[in-house]
């Protein structure tokens, strides 16, 4: 009795799987001629990180949340946000590296960031010739005025139209903040920004309540 029951259960299990996978055997195969044709990327795609160094307070929450420990953060002193300028002031950021040899692209680092200075970007490719090139130094990129890495193929002269638009978008992003980006690792400059920070307005005094029974 159990023998035939197991056979029926096996047939139902296989049929349930084939109901999902079998239609793909008869579907039309779609081949995208990449890189001539732009690949379709969903809105919630988690690509290589985009980093706003001038808004980072160096709290290392991203490094602590990383399940593989691929993020390394270094600073010369404590940093805090100056909300009047949307800028982190205080110590200098001496190091911010992500090792994409081990990164899972899980996005946990972006979810815990208190200033939202780290987010998942849209770049899906990081072609390189050496594994060491997958260890990205975002402090160096900030000095070059860049928020994210630049793959080798995206630096070529003759690019398809869609790739040229992607390159120009990242090149022209946040041009008005380039000085802050380039000098975020300079302790003297960061100290001057901290001294020039506008203090938050004082809270108004609480109104005293009249005592019960008073005339």
Number of C-alpha atoms within 10 A of each C-alpha: 5 7 7 9 10 11 11 11 11 12 11 12 11 10 13 11 10 12 10 9 11 11 9 11 8 8 8 7 8 6 6 11 9 8 12 12 12 13 12 7 12 8 7 9 13 18 18 20 22 20 24 23 25 25 24 24 25 25 17 18 17 23 22 16 17 18 15 12 14 18 23 15 16 15 19 15 16 14 22 17 18 19 13 10 11 11 22 26 28 25 24 25 25 17 17 21 17 20 18 18 12 14 17 13 15 13 18 18 22 21 14 16 20 13 17 14 15 22 19 20 17 18 20 13 14 17 13 12 9 8 10 11 14 18 16 18 17 22 24 17 18 23 17 13 21 24 23 22 20 17 15 12 15 17 12 9 8 10 15 13 12 13 18 15 12 13 17 10 11 17 16 11 13 14 11 9 13 16 13 22 24 19 19 25 24 15 19 14 16 23 17 12 18 19 11 11 18 12 10 9 6 6 6 6 6 6 6 6 6 8 7 6 5 5 5
